[in-house]
Amino acid sequence: MELIIKSNDKGSIQKIIDFAKKLNVVVEEKTSKNETDEKEAARQRVMNFKATGESSFGDALEWQKEVRKDRDLPFID
């Protein structure tokens, strides 16, 4: 019989492995190639992200001007 357990939480997996060893169960740990490919693809999507419009937070420079209008800021013309 084969049992496959997938988790991103190494701590809980380690507890399960320790328990399995106490029960004299053979434990094999494999990192699936598919899992690493998915992580790399997600990383590439994040790294290649380009916004199509203005940030929902607005213009940071305008916010600084408004909030700190009572004093001079060194980076504002």
Backbone atoms as SQL, in Angstrom:
CREATE TABLE atoms (id INTEGER PRIMARY KEY, chain TEXT, resi INTEGER, resn TEXT, atom TEXT, x REAL, y REAL, z REAL);
INSERT INTO atoms VALUES
  (1, 'A', 1, 'MET', 'N', 0.854, -1.175, 0.000),
  (2, 'A', 1, 'MET', 'CA', 0.000, 0.000, 0.000),
  (3, 'A', 1, 'MET', 'C', 0.897, 1.234, 0.000),
  (4, 'A', 2, 'GLU', 'N', 0.456, 2.262, -0.679),
  (5, 'A', 2, 'GLU', 'CA', 1.228, 3.498, -0.779),
  (6, 'A', 2, 'GLU', 'C', 0.353, 4.661, -0.350),
  (7, 'A', 3, 'LEU', 'N', 0.927, 5.549, 0.444),
  (8, 'A', 3, 'LEU', 'CA', 0.217, 6.733, 0.925),
  (9, 'A', 3, 'LEU', 'C', 1.023, 7.953, 0.509),
  (10, 'A', 4, 'ILE', 'N', 0.393, 8.884, -0.162),
  (11, 'A', 4, 'ILE', 'CA', 1.063, 10.104, -0.600),
  (12, 'A', 4, 'ILE', 'C', 0.526, 11.265, 0.217),
  (13, 'A', 5, 'ILE', 'N', 1.434, 11.992, 0.844),
  (14, 'A', 5, 'ILE', 'CA', 1.062, 13.156, 1.649),
  (15, 'A', 5, 'ILE', 'C', 1.761, 14.370, 1.063),
  (16, 'A', 6, 'LYS', 'N', 0.992, 15.392, 0.758),
  (17, 'A', 6, 'LYS', 'CA', 1.562, 16.621, 0.212),
  (18, 'A', 6, 'LYS', 'C', 1.268, 17.763, 1.164),
  (19, 'A', 7, 'SER', 'N', 2.291, 18.544, 1.460),
  (20, 'A', 7, 'SER', 'CA', 2.106, 19.685, 2.344),
  (21, 'A', 7, 'SER', 'C', 3.256, 20.654, 2.161),
  (22, 'A', 8, 'ASN', 'N', 2.987, 21.921, 2.394),
  (23, 'A', 8, 'ASN', 'CA', 4.038, 22.936, 2.376),
  (24, 'A', 8, 'ASN', 'C', 4.589, 23.175, 3.772),
  (25, 'A', 9, 'ASP', 'N', 3.926, 22.617, 4.781),
  (26, 'A', 9, 'ASP', 'CA', 4.345, 22.805, 6.168),
  (27, 'A', 9, 'ASP', 'C', 5.278, 21.670, 6.564),
  (28, 'A', 10, 'LYS', 'N', 6.575, 21.961, 6.551),
  (29, 'A', 10, 'LYS', 'CA', 7.578, 20.933, 6.843),
  (30, 'A', 10, 'LYS', 'C', 7.454, 20.412, 8.274),
  (31, 'A', 11, 'GLY', 'N', 7.003, 21.254, 9.204),
  (32, 'A', 11, 'GLY', 'CA', 6.872, 20.834, 10.598),
  (33, 'A', 11, 'GLY', 'C', 5.856, 19.734, 10.775),
  (34, 'A', 12, 'SER', 'N', 4.687, 19.885, 10.162),
  (35, 'A', 12, 'SER', 'CA', 3.654, 18.852, 10.315),
  (36, 'A', 12, 'SER', 'C', 4.049, 17.581, 9.572),
  (37, 'A', 13, 'ILE', 'N', 4.687, 17.712, 8.441),
  (38, 'A', 13, 'ILE', 'CA', 5.152, 16.531, 7.715),
  (39, 'A', 13, 'ILE', 'C', 6.187, 15.785, 8.550),
  (40, 'A', 14, 'GLN', 'N', 7.077, 16.528, 9.212),
  (41, 'A', 14, 'GLN', 'CA', 8.100, 15.890, 10.039),
  (42, 'A', 14, 'GLN', 'C', 7.471, 15.100, 11.186),
  (43, 'A', 15, 'LYS', 'N', 6.412, 15.631, 11.773),
  (44, 'A', 15, 'LYS', 'CA', 5.709, 14.913, 12.843),
  (45, 'A', 15, 'LYS', 'C', 5.115, 13.605, 12.320),
  (46, 'A', 16, 'ILE', 'N', 4.554, 13.646, 11.124),
  (47, 'A', 16, 'ILE', 'CA', 3.973, 12.449, 10.522),
  (48, 'A', 16, 'ILE', 'C', 5.069, 11.422, 10.225),
  (49, 'A', 17, 'ILE', 'N', 6.211, 11.897, 9.723),
  (50, 'A', 17, 'ILE', 'CA', 7.334, 10.998, 9.426),
  (51, 'A', 17, 'ILE', 'C', 7.844, 10.349, 10.709),
  (52, 'A', 18, 'ASP', 'N', 7.996, 11.143, 11.762),
  (53, 'A', 18, 'ASP', 'CA', 8.451, 10.590, 13.038),
  (54, 'A', 18, 'ASP', 'C', 7.499, 9.523, 13.568),
  (55, 'A', 19, 'PHE', 'N', 6.199, 9.797, 13.459),
  (56, 'A', 19, 'PHE', 'CA', 5.194, 8.830, 13.909),
  (57, 'A', 19, 'PHE', 'C', 5.251, 7.552, 13.073),
  (58, 'A', 20, 'ALA', 'N', 5.422, 7.718, 11.766),
  (59, 'A', 20, 'ALA', 'CA', 5.495, 6.553, 10.877),
  (60, 'A', 20, 'ALA', 'C', 6.712, 5.695, 11.212),
  (61, 'A', 21, 'LYS', 'N', 7.822, 6.330, 11.543),
  (62, 'A', 21, 'LYS', 'CA', 9.029, 5.574, 11.902),
  (63, 'A', 21, 'LYS', 'C', 8.825, 4.794, 13.200),
  (64, 'A', 22, 'LYS', 'N', 8.080, 5.360, 14.142),
  (65, 'A', 22, 'LYS', 'CA', 7.770, 4.639, 15.386),
  (66, 'A', 22, 'LYS', 'C', 6.941, 3.386, 15.105),
  (67, 'A', 23, 'LEU', 'N', 6.137, 3.454, 14.051),
  (68, 'A', 23, 'LEU', 'CA', 5.306, 2.310, 13.674),
  (69, 'A', 23, 'LEU', 'C', 6.029, 1.363, 12.717),
  (70, 'A', 24, 'ASN', 'N', 7.317, 1.602, 12.502),
  (71, 'A', 24, 'ASN', 'CA', 8.132, 0.781, 11.592),
  (72, 'A', 24, 'ASN', 'C', 7.600, 0.785, 10.161),
  (73, 'A', 25, 'VAL', 'N', 7.167, 1.950, 9.711),
  (74, 'A', 25, 'VAL', 'CA', 6.694, 2.116, 8.342),
  (75, 'A', 25, 'VAL', 'C', 7.832, 2.731, 7.531),
  (76, 'A', 26, 'VAL', 'N', 8.054, 2.219, 6.329),
  (77, 'A', 26, 'VAL', 'CA', 9.103, 2.751, 5.462),
  (78, 'A', 26, 'VAL', 'C', 8.642, 4.098, 4.918),
  (79, 'A', 27, 'VAL', 'N', 9.521, 5.099, 5.039),
  (80, 'A', 27, 'VAL', 'CA', 9.189, 6.459, 4.601),
  (81, 'A', 27, 'VAL', 'C', 10.149, 6.857, 3.493),
  (82, 'A', 28, 'GLU', 'N', 9.586, 7.243, 2.346),
  (83, 'A', 28, 'GLU', 'CA', 10.376, 7.759, 1.241),
  (84, 'A', 28, 'GLU', 'C', 9.920, 9.181, 0.972),
  (85, 'A', 29, 'GLU', 'N', 10.878, 10.092, 0.879),
  (86, 'A', 29, 'GLU', 'CA', 10.523, 11.473, 0.589),
  (87, 'A', 29, 'GLU', 'C', 10.960, 11.796, -0.825),
  (88, 'A', 30, 'LYS', 'N', 10.009, 12.265, -1.624),
  (89, 'A', 30, 'LYS', 'CA', 10.299, 12.644, -2.994),
  (90, 'A', 30, 'LYS', 'C', 9.794, 14.062, -3.223),
  (91, 'A', 31, 'THR', 'N', 10.570, 14.837, -3.920),
  (92, 'A', 31, 'THR', 'CA', 10.097, 16.128, -4.394),
  (93, 'A', 31, 'THR', 'C', 9.733, 15.933, -5.851),
  (94, 'A', 32, 'SER', 'N', 8.490, 16.128, -6.148),
  (95, 'A', 32, 'SER', 'CA', 8.064, 15.873, -7.517),
  (96, 'A', 32, 'SER', 'C', 8.596, 16.962, -8.435),
  (97, 'A', 33, 'LYS', 'N', 9.007, 16.555, -9.608),
  (98, 'A', 33, 'LYS', 'CA', 9.515, 17.508, -10.598),
  (99, 'A', 33, 'LYS', 'C', 8.408, 18.492, -10.972),
  (100, 'A', 34, 'ASN', 'N', 7.191, 17.998, -11.000),
  (101, 'A', 34, 'ASN', 'CA', 6.050, 18.834, -11.333),
  (102, 'A', 34, 'ASN', 'C', 5.877, 19.953, -10.306),
  (103, 'A', 35, 'GLU', 'N', 6.095, 19.634, -9.031),
  (104, 'A', 35, 'GLU', 'CA', 5.952, 20.618, -7.964),
  (105, 'A', 35, 'GLU', 'C', 6.988, 21.737, -8.118),
  (106, 'A', 36, 'THR', 'N', 8.225, 21.372, -8.415),
  (107, 'A', 36, 'THR', 'CA', 9.258, 22.401, -8.581),
  (108, 'A', 36, 'THR', 'C', 9.003, 23.211, -9.844),
  (109, 'A', 37, 'ASP', 'N', 8.475, 22.571, -10.889),
  (110, 'A', 37, 'ASP', 'CA', 8.137, 23.305, -12.115),
  (111, 'A', 37, 'ASP', 'C', 7.021, 24.316, -11.855),
  (112, 'A', 38, 'GLU', 'N', 6.022, 23.919, -11.050),
  (113, 'A', 38, 'GLU', 'CA', 4.923, 24.823, -10.717),
  (114, 'A', 38, 'GLU', 'C', 5.423, 26.016, -9.922),
  (115, 'A', 39, 'LYS', 'N', 6.331, 25.762, -8.964),
  (116, 'A', 39, 'LYS', 'CA', 6.879, 26.855, -8.165),
  (117, 'A', 39, 'LYS', 'C', 7.670, 27.822, -9.044),
  (118, 'A', 40, 'GLU', 'N', 8.454, 27.290, -9.952),
  (119, 'A', 40, 'GLU', 'CA', 9.250, 28.138, -10.850),
  (120, 'A', 40, 'GLU', 'C', 8.339, 28.933, -11.788),
  (121, 'A', 41, 'ALA', 'N', 7.282, 28.308, -12.276),
  (122, 'A', 41, 'ALA', 'CA', 6.343, 29.007, -13.155),
  (123, 'A', 41, 'ALA', 'C', 5.651, 30.140, -12.396),
  (124, 'A', 42, 'ALA', 'N', 5.251, 29.885, -11.158),
  (125, 'A', 42, 'ALA', 'CA', 4.619, 30.928, -10.343),
  (126, 'A', 42, 'ALA', 'C', 5.605, 32.056, -10.079),
  (127, 'A', 43, 'ARG', 'N', 6.855, 31.714, -9.795),
  (128, 'A', 43, 'ARG', 'CA', 7.890, 32.724, -9.555),
  (129, 'A', 43, 'ARG', 'C', 8.084, 33.587, -10.800),
  (130, 'A', 44, 'GLN', 'N', 8.119, 32.953, -11.958),
  (131, 'A', 44, 'GLN', 'CA', 8.298, 33.700, -13.205),
  (132, 'A', 44, 'GLN', 'C', 7.109, 34.621, -13.474),
  (133, 'A', 45, 'ARG', 'N', 5.878, 34.157, -13.170),
  (134, 'A', 45, 'ARG', 'CA', 4.701, 35.016, -13.365),
  (135, 'A', 45, 'ARG', 'C', 4.793, 36.260, -12.489),
  (136, 'A', 46, 'VAL', 'N', 5.249, 36.083, -11.253),
  (137, 'A', 46, 'VAL', 'CA', 5.378, 37.220, -10.342),
  (138, 'A', 46, 'VAL', 'C', 6.472, 38.160, -10.824),
  (139, 'A', 47, 'MET', 'N', 7.595, 37.606, -11.230),
  (140, 'A', 47, 'MET', 'CA', 8.731, 38.432, -11.663),
  (141, 'A', 47, 'MET', 'C', 8.423, 39.199, -12.951),
  (142, 'A', 48, 'ASN', 'N', 7.585, 38.630, -13.815),
  (143, 'A', 48, 'ASN', 'CA', 7.281, 39.256, -15.103),
  (144, 'A', 48, 'ASN', 'C', 6.006, 40.094, -15.076),
  (145, 'A', 49, 'PHE', 'N', 5.419, 40.291, -13.913),
  (146, 'A', 49, 'PHE', 'CA', 4.165, 41.035, -13.809),
  (147, 'A', 49, 'PHE', 'C', 4.375, 42.500, -14.182),
  (148, 'A', 50, 'LYS', 'N', 3.527, 43.000, -15.037),
  (149, 'A', 50, 'LYS', 'CA', 3.547, 44.406, -15.415),
  (150, 'A', 50, 'LYS', 'C', 2.140, 44.959, -15.244),
  (151, 'A', 51, 'ALA', 'N', 2.023, 46.034, -14.493),
  (152, 'A', 51, 'ALA', 'CA', 0.713, 46.634, -14.246),
  (153, 'A', 51, 'ALA', 'C', 0.193, 47.274, -15.528),
  (154, 'A', 52, 'THR', 'N', -1.120, 47.212, -15.713),
  (155, 'A', 52, 'THR', 'CA', -1.716, 47.802, -16.906),
  (156, 'A', 52, 'THR', 'C', -2.245, 49.201, -16.648),
  (157, 'A', 53, 'GLY', 'N', -2.400, 49.547, -15.384),
  (158, 'A', 53, 'GLY', 'CA', -2.932, 50.866, -15.066),
  (159, 'A', 53, 'GLY', 'C', -2.289, 51.429, -13.820),
  (160, 'A', 54, 'GLU', 'N', -2.833, 52.549, -13.364),
  (161, 'A', 54, 'GLU', 'CA', -2.302, 53.190, -12.166),
  (162, 'A', 54, 'GLU', 'C', -2.616, 52.352, -10.931),
  (163, 'A', 55, 'SER', 'N', -1.752, 52.435, -9.959),
  (164, 'A', 55, 'SER', 'CA', -1.940, 51.696, -8.724),
  (165, 'A', 55, 'SER', 'C', -3.214, 52.150, -8.023),
  (166, 'A', 56, 'SER', 'N', -3.859, 51.226, -7.342),
  (167, 'A', 56, 'SER', 'CA', -5.066, 51.575, -6.600),
  (168, 'A', 56, 'SER', 'C', -4.744, 52.478, -5.414),
  (169, 'A', 57, 'PHE', 'N', -3.474, 52.558, -5.058),
  (170, 'A', 57, 'PHE', 'CA', -3.050, 53.433, -3.973),
  (171, 'A', 57, 'PHE', 'C', -2.815, 54.857, -4.448),
  (172, 'A', 58, 'GLY', 'N', -2.820, 55.072, -5.747),
  (173, 'A', 58, 'GLY', 'CA', -2.605, 56.403, -6.287),
  (174, 'A', 58, 'GLY', 'C', -1.133, 56.724, -6.436),
  (175, 'A', 59, 'ASP', 'N', -0.852, 57.997, -6.691),
  (176, 'A', 59, 'ASP', 'CA', 0.513, 58.450, -6.912),
  (177, 'A', 59, 'ASP', 'C', 1.183, 58.704, -5.562),
  (178, 'A', 60, 'ALA', 'N', 2.281, 58.026, -5.306),
  (179, 'A', 60, 'ALA', 'CA', 2.976, 58.145, -4.024),
  (180, 'A', 60, 'ALA', 'C', 3.529, 59.550, -3.807),
  (181, 'A', 61, 'LEU', 'N', 4.028, 60.175, -4.858),
  (182, 'A', 61, 'LEU', 'CA', 4.584, 61.517, -4.730),
  (183, 'A', 61, 'LEU', 'C', 3.493, 62.523, -4.365),
  (184, 'A', 62, 'GLU', 'N', 2.345, 62.423, -4.997),
  (185, 'A', 62, 'GLU', 'CA', 1.233, 63.321, -4.659),
  (186, 'A', 62, 'GLU', 'C', 0.773, 63.098, -3.226),
  (187, 'A', 63, 'TRP', 'N', 0.753, 61.865, -2.784),
  (188, 'A', 63, 'TRP', 'CA', 0.369, 61.570, -1.407),
  (189, 'A', 63, 'TRP', 'C', 1.347, 62.222, -0.440),
  (190, 'A', 64, 'GLN', 'N', 2.647, 62.104, -0.723),
  (191, 'A', 64, 'GLN', 'CA', 3.656, 62.719, 0.138),
  (192, 'A', 64, 'GLN', 'C', 3.477, 64.238, 0.187),
  (193, 'A', 65, 'LYS', 'N', 3.220, 64.840, -0.955),
  (194, 'A', 65, 'LYS', 'CA', 3.021, 66.294, -0.996),
  (195, 'A', 65, 'LYS', 'C', 1.832, 66.700, -0.131),
  (196, 'A', 66, 'GLU', 'N', 0.749, 65.954, -0.232),
  (197, 'A', 66, 'GLU', 'CA', -0.460, 66.285, 0.506),
  (198, 'A', 66, 'GLU', 'C', -0.277, 66.083, 2.009),
  (199, 'A', 67, 'VAL', 'N', 0.287, 64.956, 2.395),
  (200, 'A', 67, 'VAL', 'CA', 0.421, 64.629, 3.806),
  (201, 'A', 67, 'VAL', 'C', 1.439, 65.533, 4.491),
  (202, 'A', 68, 'ARG', 'N', 2.501, 65.861, 3.779),
  (203, 'A', 68, 'ARG', 'CA', 3.591, 66.609, 4.404),
  (204, 'A', 68, 'ARG', 'C', 3.709, 68.024, 3.848),
  (205, 'A', 69, 'LYS', 'N', 2.596, 68.613, 3.494),
  (206, 'A', 69, 'LYS', 'CA', 2.624, 69.942, 2.885),
  (207, 'A', 69, 'LYS', 'C', 3.104, 71.027, 3.848),
  (208, 'A', 70, 'ASP', 'N', 3.155, 70.725, 5.134),
  (209, 'A', 70, 'ASP', 'CA', 3.596, 71.720, 6.122),
  (210, 'A', 70, 'ASP', 'C', 5.120, 71.817, 6.216),
  (211, 'A', 71, 'ARG', 'N', 5.856, 70.935, 5.544),
  (212, 'A', 71, 'ARG', 'CA', 7.326, 70.998, 5.582),
  (213, 'A', 71, 'ARG', 'C', 7.916, 70.652, 4.232),
  (214, 'A', 72, 'ASP', 'N', 9.130, 71.047, 3.990),
  (215, 'A', 72, 'ASP', 'CA', 9.813, 70.778, 2.725),
  (216, 'A', 72, 'ASP', 'C', 10.319, 69.340, 2.683),
  (217, 'A', 73, 'LEU', 'N', 10.174, 68.737, 1.537),
  (218, 'A', 73, 'LEU', 'CA', 10.704, 67.397, 1.349),
  (219, 'A', 73, 'LEU', 'C', 11.907, 67.472, 0.408),
  (220, 'A', 74, 'PRO', 'N', 12.986, 66.779, 0.709),
  (221, 'A', 74, 'PRO', 'CA', 14.206, 66.909, -0.075),
  (222, 'A', 74, 'PRO', 'C', 14.110, 66.379, -1.497),
  (223, 'A', 75, 'PHE', 'N', 13.198, 65.477, -1.783),
  (224, 'A', 75, 'PHE', 'CA', 13.139, 64.863, -3.105),
  (225, 'A', 75, 'PHE', 'C', 12.100, 65.493, -4.024),
  (226, 'A', 76, 'ILE', 'N', 11.440, 66.550, -3.578),
  (227, 'A', 76, 'ILE', 'CA', 10.408, 67.220, -4.377),
  (228, 'A', 76, 'ILE', 'C', 10.977, 68.537, -4.917),
  (229, 'A', 77, 'ASP', 'N', 10.779, 68.744, -6.203),
  (230, 'A', 77, 'ASP', 'CA', 11.290, 69.986, -6.854),
  (231, 'A', 77, 'ASP', 'C', 10.796, 71.237, -6.169);
